[in-house]
């Protein structure tokens, strides 16, 4: 799942693949804005056939947080 999430994230970031680790933070490390995050979330929902509750985004700070969250849904 991590690799697929990174594939999607690379569409929204101009960083090398190796720069994205489980500890990478969306805001602090990747400097993603809220529009990028919402677009990415929409793509994740389609890719994994899940619904990510907007209020749950408040607890997702790192790539690993997202992996854990999606693993719980799938």
Number of C-alpha atoms within 10 A of each C-alpha: 12 14 11 13 19 16 12 15 23 15 11 15 15 9 12 8 13 7 10 21 13 14 12 16 18 20 13 10 12 16 11 15 11 11 9 16 16 14 12 18 20 14 15 20 14 11 12 15 11 13 13 15 9 9 8 9 15 8 10 16 15 19 20 17 17 20 18 14 16 18 11 8 12 8
